[in-house]
Amino acid sequence: MSGSTNNQTQNQTQVLKVEFNLTIPADEYIRYYRGEIKWVQVRAINGLKVRFPANLLYPHVSHNGINGRFVLEYLAGGKAVSLRKIR
């Protein structure tokens, strides 16, 4: 394996993190739950626009919808790894 290929593999498996606030009222979140909306787009604290699959929100839904600060972990290639609520 060449050094260049090895570096590309390492870069694609590197886990990156982005933090953002998100509020989706329950009456709006139902559209995500039904699959009418499949992606969530947010502006991260650092100004970066981030898009991730709506199904990552399922564990964080309350009767009020979604509300809090989250950390999205993703691979350098863009694939989401996890979504954690931190506040």
TORLUMMAR-839809 format. One record per residue (C-alpha): x, y negated, z negated; residue number from 1; residue in one letter. Coordinates in nm, 4 decimals. Example, Ala and Ser with C-alpha at 12.3 -4.5 7.8 and 13.67 -1.06 7.14 Angstrom:
{px:1.2300 | py:0.4500 | pz:-0.7800 | k:1 | r:A}
{px:1.3670 | py:0.1060 | pz:-0.7140 | k:2 | r:S}
% end
This chain:
{px:0.0000 | py:0.0000 | pz:0.0000 | k:1 | r:M}
{px:0.1444 | py:-0.3372 | pz:0.0945 | k:2 | r:S}
{px:0.1858 | py:-0.6168 | pz:-0.1578 | k:3 | r:G}
{px:-0.0642 | py:-0.8328 | pz:0.0305 | k:4 | r:S}
{px:-0.3339 | py:-0.5661 | pz:0.0226 | k:5 | r:T}
{px:-0.2692 | py:-0.5025 | pz:-0.3466 | k:6 | r:N}
{px:-0.3070 | py:-0.8762 | pz:-0.4235 | k:7 | r:N}
{px:-0.6350 | py:-0.8896 | pz:-0.2271 | k:8 | r:Q}
{px:-0.7689 | py:-0.5930 | pz:-0.4269 | k:9 | r:T}
{px:-0.6674 | py:-0.7551 | pz:-0.7560 | k:10 | r:Q}
{px:-0.8312 | py:-1.0850 | pz:-0.6546 | k:11 | r:N}
{px:-1.1575 | py:-0.9092 | pz:-0.5623 | k:12 | r:Q}
{px:-1.1708 | py:-0.7251 | pz:-0.8968 | k:13 | r:T}
{px:-1.0837 | py:-1.0295 | pz:-1.1079 | k:14 | r:Q}
{px:-1.3835 | py:-1.1230 | pz:-1.3246 | k:15 | r:V}
{px:-1.4698 | py:-1.4931 | pz:-1.3207 | k:16 | r:L}
{px:-1.7134 | py:-1.6730 | pz:-1.5499 | k:17 | r:K}
{px:-1.9453 | py:-1.9669 | pz:-1.5082 | k:18 | r:V}
{px:-2.1640 | py:-2.1285 | pz:-1.7736 | k:19 | r:E}
{px:-2.4992 | py:-2.2987 | pz:-1.7143 | k:20 | r:F}
{px:-2.8259 | py:-2.4034 | pz:-1.8761 | k:21 | r:N}
{px:-3.1478 | py:-2.2590 | pz:-1.7404 | k:22 | r:L}
{px:-3.5148 | py:-2.3196 | pz:-1.8156 | k:23 | r:T}
{px:-3.7902 | py:-2.1413 | pz:-1.6248 | k:24 | r:I}
{px:-4.1394 | py:-2.1684 | pz:-1.7777 | k:25 | r:P}
{px:-4.3337 | py:-1.8410 | pz:-1.8111 | k:26 | r:A}
{px:-4.5919 | py:-1.9386 | pz:-1.5485 | k:27 | r:D}
{px:-4.3120 | py:-2.0007 | pz:-1.2961 | k:28 | r:E}
{px:-4.1030 | py:-1.6976 | pz:-1.3992 | k:29 | r:Y}
{px:-4.3862 | py:-1.4621 | pz:-1.3013 | k:30 | r:I}
{px:-4.2944 | py:-1.5286 | pz:-0.9356 | k:31 | r:R}
{px:-3.9416 | py:-1.3994 | pz:-1.0075 | k:32 | r:Y}
{px:-4.0818 | py:-1.0973 | pz:-1.1920 | k:33 | r:Y}
{px:-4.3143 | py:-1.0100 | pz:-0.9030 | k:34 | r:R}
{px:-4.0218 | py:-1.0273 | pz:-0.6607 | k:35 | r:G}
{px:-4.1594 | py:-1.3296 | pz:-0.4745 | k:36 | r:E}
{px:-3.8336 | py:-1.5072 | pz:-0.5587 | k:37 | r:I}
{px:-3.5278 | py:-1.2821 | pz:-0.5507 | k:38 | r:K}
{px:-3.2451 | py:-1.5287 | pz:-0.6164 | k:39 | r:W}
{px:-3.1810 | py:-1.7951 | pz:-0.8794 | k:40 | r:V}
{px:-2.9691 | py:-2.0970 | pz:-0.7931 | k:41 | r:Q}
{px:-2.8255 | py:-2.3143 | pz:-1.0693 | k:42 | r:V}
{px:-2.5693 | py:-2.5885 | pz:-1.1147 | k:43 | r:R}
{px:-2.3008 | py:-2.4754 | pz:-1.3591 | k:44 | r:A}
{px:-2.1626 | py:-2.6940 | pz:-1.6360 | k:45 | r:I}
{px:-1.8506 | py:-2.7480 | pz:-1.4205 | k:46 | r:N}
{px:-2.0653 | py:-2.8676 | pz:-1.1249 | k:47 | r:G}
{px:-2.0368 | py:-2.5478 | pz:-0.9196 | k:48 | r:L}
{px:-2.3538 | py:-2.4268 | pz:-0.7453 | k:49 | r:K}
{px:-2.4156 | py:-2.0617 | pz:-0.8306 | k:50 | r:V}
{px:-2.6670 | py:-1.8118 | pz:-0.6924 | k:51 | r:R}
{px:-2.7414 | py:-1.4730 | pz:-0.8491 | k:52 | r:F}
{px:-3.0080 | py:-1.2002 | pz:-0.8329 | k:53 | r:P}
{px:-3.3200 | py:-1.2851 | pz:-1.0350 | k:54 | r:A}
{px:-3.3336 | py:-0.9346 | pz:-1.1849 | k:55 | r:N}
{px:-3.0362 | py:-1.0272 | pz:-1.4062 | k:56 | r:L}
{px:-3.2790 | py:-1.2469 | pz:-1.6026 | k:57 | r:L}
{px:-3.5151 | py:-0.9626 | pz:-1.7032 | k:58 | r:Y}
{px:-3.3475 | py:-0.8882 | pz:-2.0400 | k:59 | r:P}
{px:-3.3669 | py:-1.2580 | pz:-2.1356 | k:60 | r:H}
{px:-3.7378 | py:-1.3241 | pz:-2.0753 | k:61 | r:V}
{px:-3.9544 | py:-1.4274 | pz:-2.3702 | k:62 | r:S}
{px:-4.3237 | py:-1.5168 | pz:-2.3805 | k:63 | r:H}
{px:-4.2110 | py:-1.8741 | pz:-2.3036 | k:64 | r:N}
{px:-4.0132 | py:-1.7705 | pz:-1.9954 | k:65 | r:G}
{px:-3.6385 | py:-1.8306 | pz:-1.9758 | k:66 | r:I}
{px:-3.4614 | py:-2.0957 | pz:-2.1792 | k:67 | r:N}
{px:-3.1001 | py:-2.1206 | pz:-2.2876 | k:68 | r:G}
{px:-2.7346 | py:-2.1396 | pz:-2.1985 | k:69 | r:R}
{px:-2.5927 | py:-1.8455 | pz:-2.0094 | k:70 | r:F}
{px:-2.2608 | py:-1.7094 | pz:-1.8891 | k:71 | r:V}
{px:-2.2566 | py:-1.5324 | pz:-1.5547 | k:72 | r:L}
{px:-1.9625 | py:-1.3017 | pz:-1.4940 | k:73 | r:E}
{px:-1.8871 | py:-1.2207 | pz:-1.1315 | k:74 | r:Y}
{px:-1.6131 | py:-1.0766 | pz:-0.9155 | k:75 | r:L}
{px:-1.4001 | py:-1.3048 | pz:-0.6983 | k:76 | r:A}
{px:-1.5820 | py:-1.1558 | pz:-0.3970 | k:77 | r:G}
{px:-1.9078 | py:-1.2990 | pz:-0.5353 | k:78 | r:G}
{px:-2.0750 | py:-0.9880 | pz:-0.6812 | k:79 | r:K}
{px:-2.2475 | py:-1.0534 | pz:-1.0166 | k:80 | r:A}
{px:-2.1222 | py:-0.8326 | pz:-1.3023 | k:81 | r:V}
{px:-2.3284 | py:-0.9518 | pz:-1.6009 | k:82 | r:S}
{px:-2.5410 | py:-1.2317 | pz:-1.7411 | k:83 | r:L}
{px:-2.5227 | py:-1.3129 | pz:-2.1125 | k:84 | r:R}
{px:-2.7270 | py:-1.5633 | pz:-2.3096 | k:85 | r:K}
{px:-2.5003 | py:-1.7613 | pz:-2.5408 | k:86 | r:I}
{px:-2.7528 | py:-2.0154 | pz:-2.6819 | k:87 | r:R}
% end
